[in-house]
């Protein structure tokens, strides 16, 4: 059995974060705290998921009381790569994540799941990329300083599913699922093209990861009683991921 205690999901009302909350609740891995800045438009339908508002990842005072006794922390916060203000992008995708990881390290939280990204080396998204890289580096540092903990870094490219903008559903899968099929079918030539033009196409010609696959991978890592160390799952491991491919069987370990 996994360690007992609450799981804190930063960004728990977002596209990926909400799916992770639902997966944890479905598996009976509650209580799950869905953390966000503002109050939700509607309460969670699952009693195992508790909505907590007023949480600012850059302000330790808003969440430090939740850390003692936590079983796991999931970090699923940030802004999309098309935010071109470099300072803002680095803060939202890097400093927020780093602040949570540093706070978690003080309490030696047993499980950390960090949503990161596989991305190209484009100058246009430098702030996004550098923020994500800084967050991943801090996750590696967490593993080194809290050696008995398990740290999972998820690195999808595009994420397929239906996200919500307010009450409006946005079916990303309508575009991304056909692309996923094509990129899977043409995996070898796509990787060859990435190798020829790494600065332009590196990480671009990868199949989209389904949001359910990310949720399953995160829940597996939290549920697995013997998971320690650092594990990274990129698109190769995440596309087609299912709980039957328990997290102990895939990904790169340190």
CORJO-V294932 format. One line per field, one symbol per residue. phi: phi as a letter, one per 30 degrees, with the letter a starting at -180 (. if undefined). psi: psi as a letter, one per 40 degrees, with the letter a starting at -180 (. if undefined). burial: # if it has 9 or more other C-alpha atoms within 8 Angstrom, else .. Layout:
phi=???
psi=???
burial=???
This chain:
phi=.dedkdcccdidcdededddeddddddicddccccadcdddbdddcddccdbciccddbeddbddddeiddabccbblcddddcddddddddccddddddddddddchddbbbcdcacbdcdddceddddddddddddddddeddbedccccccbdcdcclcccciccdcdedecddddedddddcedddddddddbddcceidccddcddddddddddedddddcdbjcbbccdedddidbddceedcbiccc
psi=iiiiiihhhhfeeaddddddddddddeffiihhhhidiiidiiieheehhhhiehhdegddeedeedheidihhhfiiiieehehdddddddecddddddddddddefhdhhhhhaihiifhddfddddddddddddddddddddgdeihhhhhgibihiahihgbehhhgddddddddddddddfddddddddddgdddehedfiiihidddddddddddddhdehiahhhhaddddhehiedgideeiihi.
burial=....#####################...########..#........##########..#.###..#..########.#.#.##.#.##################...#############...############.###.##..##.#########.######.......##..##.######..#..##.##..##.############.############..#########.###.###.###..##...
